[in-house]
Amino acid sequence: MNISHRLVIITAIFITCLITANIIAVKVISLGPFILPAAIFVFPLSYIFGDVLTEVYGYRLARRVIWLGFICNLVFVFFAWVGQVLPPAPFWEAQEAYKSILGFAPRLLAASFCGYLAGEFVNSFILAKMKILTKGRWLWSRTIGSTVVGQGLDTSIFITLAFIGTPSFVPVMILHHWLAKTVIEAVLTPATYAIVNWLKQKEGIDTYDYETRYNPFMISG
């Protein structure tokens, strides 16, 4: 498949949302009775663009982009860590602020990466399979259905691995995060429809993964 500039743009937005979510997730916000990370409004966008990638270009290409997002996130985290360990200038007084925002704890980092990979691949797999079962109809059922499972898995893995055994672990957090992400996906369904329809028309493709092998660790096939 030839790589179009539209695919590059979608991939760039997907990865930007992912890295942005990891940065701003350190801030906890309060919305009425809900305690949520500030990234709650950004991270679902990565799932939306993940849906777009799978729906238009297919699981095989989405798989590559998911791994690319993982690698880009690793690069960012590594250099953020390098910036942290480098000795600060004598007049620079923001070292502790830098550490509190960009000093990722190994446990949180591992939880984030595990949740991301599991959630994104399950989301893409379900959407691709549902597209075949529904013969391309009812896009809303695929985007929302795959998100319910993918976001649920992502949230459960992240919160459990990151906080279990600590005073911060409150099981209801999983429900709050999952509901918020799913609602955002549902609300943005019209935007997903518009992007998907526009891309299909411009790219002249509508991929069905009939012959695809769904092993997430394969680069091709």
N, C-alpha and C positions, 0 to 999 in steps of 0.2 A: 504494500500500500504506500502510495506517495504521501509524504508528510505535508499537509497544507498549513498555511499560516493560521487558519482558524483552529486547527488542532494544537498548534503551538500556544496560541492564546489561552485556550481552555486549560491546557496543562499548566501554564504559568499561573493562572488564577487558582487552580486546584492546589498547587504547591504553596503559593503565597498564603492562602487561607489556612493551610495546615501549620505552617511555621508561625504565622501570626497568632493562631489559637494557642500554641504552646508557650508563646511569650506572655500573652495577657491573661492566661489561665491562673497565674499566681495571685491575681486580684480576685477576692471573693465579694460578690455583691448580694444585696438583699432586695428582693422584689416581693413585697408583701410577706407571706409566710414561707416563701421559697428562698433558700440559700444556695446560690449558684456561682460558678466561676464566670468571670467577665467574658470568657471565650464562648459562652453558651450561644451567642449570636453569630459567631464566626465559624466555628467548627462544623455546624450543619451544612454550611455552604460547600465544604469539601465533599460532603456526601451528595449534594445536589449535582455538582460538577462531575463526581464519580458516576452518578446515574447517567448523566449526559454522555460521558465517554462510552459507557457500556451500551447504552441504547443506540447510539449512532455508529460507533466504530467497532463495537464488539468486545467480548471479554478478553481476548488475547491482547489487544492494545491497551485496554484498561489495566490489565495485569502489569504491563511494563510501566505505566504511569504510576501505579501504586508503589512499585519498587523504586522508581525514580524519586517519588516524594519521600520515601523512607531514607534513601541515600542523601538527599538534599538536607533533610532534617538532621541526619548524623553530622554532616559537614558543618551546619550551623551550630549545633551543640558543641562540637569539638573546638571551633574557633571562639565560641563564647567562653568556653573553659580556659582556653589559652589566654584570652583577654583578662580573665579573672586571676590567673596565677602570675601573670607578669607584674613586676613591682610597680606600684603606682608612683607618680611624681610626687615630690614632697608637698606641693601646694594643692594637690587634688584630694578633695575630701569626700568623694562619693564612692569610695571602695566598698563600704558596707551596703550602700544602696544598690550598687552593681551586683553584688553577691546575692542580695535578697531577691532581685528580679531575674537575673540570668544565671545564677549559681544553681543549676539543676542538681538536686539530690539524686544519687544513683538509683534509689528505689523508685522515685517518681518517674525517672526517665525510662526505666525498664517497663514500668506499668503502662506508661504512655505508648511506647513502641509496640508492646504486645497487644494492647487494646486496639491500636490503629490498624495493625496488620490483620488481626482476626476480623474486626468489624468491616473494614473496607473490602476484603476478599469475599466474605460471606454476603455482603451487600451486592457486590458485582455478580457473584454466582447466582443468587436468587433472582436478580433482575433478568439476567440472561436466560435462565431456565423458564421463568414466567413468560418472557417474550415469546418463546417457542410454544408454550402451552396455550397462551392466549392468541396465538397467531398475529401478534403485533397490535392487538386491540387493547383498549383500557390501560393506557400508559399510567394513569393515576394509580391503578392497583399495583403496578410493578414498582413505581417509585416509593410509594408509601409503604407497601408490604415489605420491600427489601430493607427500607430504612428502619422499620419497627424491629426487625430481627438484628440487622447490622449495628444500629445504634444501641440496642439493648445489650448485645454482646460486648461491644466496645466499652460502654459505660460500666457494665458489671465487672469486666476484667480490670479496667483502670482503677476504679474506686476500691475494689477488693484488694488488689495487689499493692496499691499505694497506701492504703490506710488501715487495713485490718490489723488488729493488735495494738492500735494506737487510740488515744482518746478522741481523735478526729473522726474515727470510723462510725458512721451512723448509717445503717442499712437503708433508711428512707432516702438518703442522698441519691442512691441508685435510681429509685423511682422518680424523684424530682428531675434529675438530669435527663433520664430517658423520655419522660413525658414532654419536657421542654423542647428537646431536640426533635421529637416526632411532630409536635405541634408546628414548629417552625417549618419543617419539611412540608407538612400538609398545606400550610398557609401559602408557601411559595410554589405550590404545584402549578398555578397558571404561568409563572415565570419559567418553570422547567419545560412546560409544553411549548412555550414560545421559542425558547432556545433550541430545543430538540427539533421542532418543525423547521425552523430557519436553517439549522445546520444540515438537516437531511436534504433540503431543497438546494442549498448552495453546494454541498459536497456531492450530491447525486448518489448517496449511499444510504442503506438501511440494513445494517448487519444482523444476521441471525447466526447464532453459534451452534449450528447443527453438528459440525465435525470437530468442534473445539475440544481439546483435552483440558480439563479444569484444574489440573495440578497447579497450585499457586507458585510453585518453585520452578516452573518451566519458563524459559524466556520466549520460546516460540512453540507452536503446535496447538 
